[in-house]
Amino acid sequence: MSAEEDAPIPTGPTLAAGGDILQKLEQAKSLKDKGDVAFQGGKVKEALAAYHTSILYLSGLDKNALQKALGKPVPGPAPIEADQAAAERPKTEADELQEKIYSNMSQCHVKTGNWKRVLETADKALSYNPKNRKALFRKAKAYGETGWFEKADKILVDLIKDAEPTEKEACEAELKRLREMDKKREQAHANKMKGFLKKGELSLGAEE
């Protein structure tokens, strides 16, 4: 994997707090757009680099100050209950942009087959919006590719329940593919166990 793909995901402020808040937001948007264009052109590494830098700009923003600068209300505190915090977390424009960037990063990692990064970036997107369906689909795909078939199955079944026709078709196709993979894995495991048992019988026979 490249240096860009294996770079740690930013989790906190990485830029100086000073400077023009709105300018940093615009720079982050520009970098996000640059990443989108690169990805559409098949330049995955370039897209990841642009997304990564955009996240750095956003991570360094005072989001309350940004809301004020944009003339928007400052969100109140998130719900105290853990199960409500993610679903009802007050969002800023920076939060919404980060959600999209992390979701796009997860798709980049799907293209490279870096399933660990797919899970990490999908989870990052879902931390901003637990109902991000693209991130959920990619998370399910990564679970399946890493052997967590039950987890993948559950996510895809839930997505299918209220999916639009095109999305439903994609989810059903992925679910079928993963179930076939799981079936082949179980068959291979069963054949391996039969081989061990046969060797054991031969060993016992030789001793007698």
Salt bridges, closest charged atoms under 4 A:
GLU26 OE2 - LYS29 NZ 3.70
ASP36 OD2 - LYS32 NZ 2.90
GLU93 OE2 - LYS29 NZ 2.69
GLU93 OE1 - LYS72 NZ 3.22
ASP95 OD1 - LYS63 NZ 2.61
GLU99 OE1 - LYS91 NZ 3.67
GLU120 OE1 - ARG117 NH1 2.51
ASP123 OD1 - LYS139 NZ 2.78
GLU145 OE2 - ARG177 NH2 2.78
ASP153 OD2 - ARG179 NE 2.77
ASP158 OD2 - LYS154 NZ 3.15
ASP158 OD1 - LYS161 NZ 3.37
ASP162 OD1 - ARG133 NH1 3.10
GLU167 OE2 - ARG133 NE 2.73
GLU174 OE1 - LYS141 NZ 3.46
GLU174 OE2 - ARG177 NH2 2.79
ASP182 OD1 - ARG185 NH2 2.62
